[in-house]
Amino acid sequence: MHALEGVRRGWEVVHLEADAGPRRASVRNFGLVWVSGRAAGRELELGLRARELWESTAAVAPGVGLRADGSLTVATDPAELALMEEAAAGPDAAARQLAILDGDGVRAANPAVRGKVLGGLLCRRDAVVEPGAVLGALRGLLLAGGDYRWLPGRRAVEVGAGTVVDHLGAEHRGSLVLVCPGAAHTGLGGTVGGALARRRSGAAACR
């Protein structure tokens, strides 16, 4: 996603990736593009912005598998339903596109629901993508554009001012270097990870 945003902003991007294909959480997570559970304020603003970016990305890379189907949270007792009604009456309910459904409305929205249901909370802004398909779809989009080079199986072992050295000894130069060590606690990830937010492993040099 860093590479995609760089290309969108007019950069040429060289992307070093430790793995030749997506692994671990990149393909095992749920792919949630979630708005309903975001805290009010800045967190919700970021969630809504991410939702917009996924929608615009899916328009040019439909292979990411965006499904803007919303989410449905079911209430089986009055206390749960009261909390949902409170959320649906909140000042940011319109931004989240929240609506309260009765039991029949819940079953109409999702016929798979069974048992005693008092009602539910529908969030029309929630969505999902397909984790196993996202990276391939984005990479295909980037490679078709011509301003992106992908170098799989390259581990960044040294980062300097505008330079990245990979484990094969090759040096990659750029005006800007982004280091994304993922959950790595050794090697380069262990060296710089304390000062960086954790992301999927990789590095990119932007020119």
Salt bridges, closest charged atoms under 4 A:
GLU5 OE1 - ARG8 NH1 3.56
GLU5 OE2 - ARG9 NE 2.89
GLU12 OE1 - ARG207 NE 3.63
GLU17 OE1 - HIS15 NE2 3.18
GLU17 OE1 - ARG200 NH1 3.00
ASP19 OD1 - ARG23 NH1 3.35
ASP19 OD2 - ARG24 NH2 2.83
GLU43 OE2 - ARG38 NH1 3.98
GLU45 OE1 - ARG42 NH1 3.58
GLU52 OE1 - ARG49 NH1 3.66
GLU55 OE1 - ARG51 NH1 3.18
ASP69 OD2 - ARG67 NE 3.89
ASP92 OD2 - ARG96 NH2 3.18
ASP104 OD1 - ARG107 NH2 3.46
GLU130 OE2 - ARG67 NH1 2.28
ASP166 OD2 - ARG154 NH1 2.62
ASP166 OD2 - HIS172 NE2 2.95
GLU171 OE1 - ARG173 NH2 3.01
